């Protein structure tokens, strides 16, 4: 069989002529300027650029936290520009996992309870929630910290909990916004190793970073400048 004739699988996400504008009509700020972008299943993509380049806007659009002002956003082949707020909420709940620079853990909830929260919103039965939360915590190597509060965890451990929370609903896409920005270099490497392992297990990841060393962890680097994609390269 001639493998050169095989087609790529459909993209998980695709932006077509994507436009996003902030500000007012008198003083518009173009954050995305007719951007074309695709991510295929099991890819690990880093989006890089200086402040104001459009990388964070791109991530917010992919996570349905911002809507486009022009163009299309296709998620698993579906044009979501016409989704209402309830449909977008369901999409985020079931299909997209988020990891942020500041971990966004609830301080009075244990690690396991924080991980269970997305499943509460997804109406997963209580007994299943605990089993899945424990499995997710084990995936990031923190099974012995499940009953600790965030204040009893190091920064790296808190980020591991937030990664486990992002994975617990088995999303199609994991979005990470400067996930190592608040961590020291040793802890950063530990978190990046987790991302690499997850990608090897088949998780599709899009990560925003300004740090080239972090970007090199990915398999593909997209560089942005002035609201456009400047380059898009496979790195390994």
C-alpha positions as CSV (number, residue, x, y, z in Angstrom):
1,X,0.0,0.0,0.0
2,X,1.3,3.5,-0.9
3,X,1.3,5.3,2.4
4,X,2.0,8.6,0.5
5,X,-1.6,8.5,-0.7
6,X,-3.0,8.3,2.9
7,X,-4.8,11.4,4.1
8,X,-4.3,13.1,7.4
9,X,-7.0,12.6,10.0
10,X,-9.5,15.5,10.3
11,X,-8.1,18.3,12.5
12,X,-9.2,18.6,16.1
13,X,-9.4,22.4,15.6
14,X,-9.2,24.6,12.6
15,X,-9.2,28.4,12.2
16,X,-10.1,29.8,8.8
17,X,-9.5,33.5,8.1
18,X,-9.8,34.1,11.8
19,X,-10.2,37.7,12.9
20,X,-10.4,39.0,16.4
21,X,-10.6,42.8,17.2
22,X,-10.6,44.5,20.6
23,X,-11.1,48.1,21.5
24,X,-13.6,50.5,19.8
25,X,-14.4,51.4,16.2
26,X,-12.4,54.5,16.7
27,X,-9.4,52.7,18.2
28,X,-9.5,49.1,17.1
29,X,-6.8,46.6,18.2
30,X,-6.4,43.7,15.8
31,X,-5.5,40.6,17.8
32,X,-5.9,38.0,15.1
33,X,-5.5,39.1,11.4
34,X,-6.9,36.5,9.0
35,X,-5.2,33.6,10.7
36,X,-5.3,30.0,9.3
37,X,-4.4,27.3,11.8
38,X,-4.9,23.6,12.2
39,X,-4.1,21.1,15.0
40,X,-4.4,17.4,14.3
41,X,-5.0,14.6,16.8
42,X,-2.0,13.7,19.0
43,X,-0.1,16.8,18.0
44,X,1.9,18.8,20.5
45,X,2.0,22.4,19.4
46,X,3.7,25.4,21.1
47,X,2.5,28.9,20.1
48,X,5.2,31.5,20.7
49,X,5.5,35.2,20.4
50,X,6.1,38.5,22.2
51,X,3.5,40.2,24.3
52,X,0.8,41.5,21.9
53,X,1.6,39.1,19.1
54,X,-1.8,37.3,19.3
55,X,-0.8,34.0,21.0
56,X,-3.0,34.4,24.1
57,X,-5.9,35.5,21.9
58,X,-5.4,32.4,19.8
59,X,-5.6,30.2,22.9
60,X,-8.7,32.0,24.2
61,X,-10.4,31.5,20.8
62,X,-9.4,27.8,20.7
63,X,-10.8,27.4,24.2
64,X,-14.0,29.2,23.2
65,X,-13.4,31.9,25.9
66,X,-13.4,34.5,23.1
67,X,-15.5,34.5,19.9
68,X,-14.2,35.5,16.5
69,X,-15.2,38.7,14.8
70,X,-14.6,37.2,11.4
71,X,-13.7,33.9,9.8
72,X,-14.5,30.4,11.2
73,X,-13.6,28.2,14.0
74,X,-14.1,24.4,13.4
75,X,-13.9,22.0,16.4
76,X,-13.8,18.4,15.3
77,X,-15.3,19.6,12.0
78,X,-18.2,21.5,13.5
79,X,-18.4,25.3,13.0
80,X,-18.9,26.6,16.5
81,X,-19.4,30.2,15.6
82,X,-23.1,29.6,15.8
83,X,-23.1,27.8,19.1
84,X,-25.0,29.4,21.9
85,X,-23.5,29.9,25.4
86,X,-24.9,26.6,26.7
87,X,-23.4,24.6,23.8
88,X,-20.1,26.3,24.3
89,X,-20.1,25.5,28.0
90,X,-20.8,21.9,27.2
91,X,-18.0,21.8,24.7
92,X,-15.6,23.2,27.2
93,X,-16.8,20.7,29.8
94,X,-16.5,17.6,27.7
95,X,-13.9,18.4,25.0
96,X,-11.4,20.9,26.2
97,X,-9.0,20.8,29.2
98,X,-7.4,24.0,30.5
99,X,-4.1,24.5,32.4
100,X,-3.1,28.0,33.5
101,X,0.0,29.8,34.8
102,X,-1.9,30.5,38.1
103,X,-3.3,27.1,39.1
104,X,-6.8,28.2,39.9
105,X,-7.3,25.6,42.6
106,X,-10.0,26.2,45.2
107,X,-8.1,26.7,48.5
108,X,-10.6,24.9,50.8
109,X,-10.9,21.8,48.5
110,X,-8.4,18.9,48.6
111,X,-6.5,17.9,45.5
112,X,-9.1,15.2,44.7
113,X,-12.0,17.5,45.3
114,X,-10.5,20.1,42.9
115,X,-10.0,17.4,40.3
116,X,-13.6,16.3,40.7
117,X,-15.1,19.7,40.0
118,X,-15.2,19.5,36.1
119,X,-17.1,16.2,36.6
120,X,-19.6,17.8,38.9
121,X,-20.5,20.3,36.1
122,X,-20.6,17.4,33.6
123,X,-23.0,15.5,35.9
124,X,-20.8,12.5,36.4
125,X,-22.1,10.2,39.2
126,X,-20.3,10.7,42.5
127,X,-18.7,7.2,42.8
128,X,-17.4,7.5,39.3
129,X,-16.0,11.0,40.0
130,X,-13.8,9.8,42.8
131,X,-12.4,6.8,40.8
132,X,-11.6,9.0,37.8
133,X,-10.1,11.7,40.0
134,X,-7.8,9.2,41.6
135,X,-6.8,7.8,38.2
136,X,-6.0,11.3,36.9
137,X,-4.0,12.1,40.0
138,X,-2.0,8.9,39.6
139,X,-1.2,9.9,36.0
140,X,0.6,13.0,37.3
141,X,2.4,11.1,40.1
142,X,0.5,12.5,43.1
143,X,-1.6,9.7,44.4
144,X,-0.2,10.2,47.9
145,X,-1.3,13.9,47.9
146,X,-5.0,13.5,47.1
147,X,-6.3,14.6,50.5
148,X,-3.9,17.6,50.8
149,X,-5.2,21.2,50.4
150,X,-3.4,23.4,47.9
151,X,-1.6,25.3,50.6
152,X,0.0,22.0,51.6
153,X,1.4,21.5,48.1
154,X,4.4,23.0,46.4
155,X,3.9,25.0,43.2
156,X,4.8,22.1,41.0
157,X,2.4,19.8,42.8
158,X,-0.4,22.3,42.5
159,X,0.3,22.5,38.7
160,X,0.2,18.7,38.6
161,X,-3.2,18.8,40.2
162,X,-4.4,21.4,37.7
163,X,-3.2,19.1,34.9
164,X,-5.0,16.2,36.4
165,X,-8.2,18.3,36.6
166,X,-7.8,19.2,32.9
167,X,-7.5,15.6,31.9
168,X,-10.3,14.1,34.0
169,X,-13.0,14.4,31.4
170,X,-10.7,12.9,28.7
171,X,-10.8,16.0,26.5
172,X,-10.0,16.1,22.8
173,X,-7.7,19.0,23.4
174,X,-5.5,20.2,26.2
175,X,-4.8,23.9,26.3
176,X,-2.0,25.2,28.4
177,X,-1.3,29.0,29.0
178,X,2.2,29.6,30.2
179,X,1.9,26.5,32.5
180,X,5.5,26.8,33.8
181,X,5.6,30.6,34.1
182,X,5.4,30.6,37.9
183,X,7.8,27.6,38.5
184,X,11.5,27.3,39.0
185,X,13.7,25.6,36.4
186,X,13.7,22.1,38.0
187,X,10.0,22.1,38.6
188,X,9.4,23.4,35.0
189,X,11.3,20.4,33.7
190,X,9.1,18.0,35.8
191,X,5.9,19.6,34.4
192,X,7.2,19.5,30.8
193,X,8.1,15.8,31.2
194,X,4.4,15.2,32.2
195,X,3.2,17.0,29.0
196,X,5.6,15.0,26.9
197,X,4.4,11.8,28.5
198,X,0.7,12.7,28.0
199,X,1.4,13.5,24.4
200,X,3.1,10.1,23.9
201,X,-0.1,8.6,25.4
202,X,-2.1,10.3,22.7
203,X,-3.2,13.6,24.3
204,X,-3.5,16.6,21.8
205,X,-1.8,19.6,23.4
206,X,-1.6,23.3,22.4
207,X,0.7,25.3,24.7
208,X,1.4,29.0,24.8
209,X,4.8,30.2,26.0
210,X,7.3,33.0,25.6
211,X,10.1,30.6,26.6
212,X,12.0,29.0,23.7
213,X,13.2,26.2,25.9
214,X,9.7,25.3,26.9
215,X,8.6,25.6,23.3
216,X,11.3,23.1,22.2
217,X,9.5,20.5,24.4
218,X,6.7,20.4,21.7
219,X,6.8,18.7,18.3
220,X,5.7,21.8,16.4
221,X,6.4,25.5,17.0
222,X,4.1,28.2,15.7
223,X,5.6,31.7,16.0
224,X,3.2,34.8,15.9
225,X,3.9,38.4,15.3
226,X,1.5,41.3,14.8
227,X,-1.6,39.1,15.0
228,X,-0.4,36.8,12.3
229,X,1.4,33.5,12.1
230,X,5.0,34.2,11.2
231,X,6.3,30.6,10.9
232,X,5.0,27.1,11.5
233,X,7.7,24.4,11.9
234,X,8.0,20.8,12.9
235,X,10.8,20.5,15.4
236,X,10.9,16.8,16.0
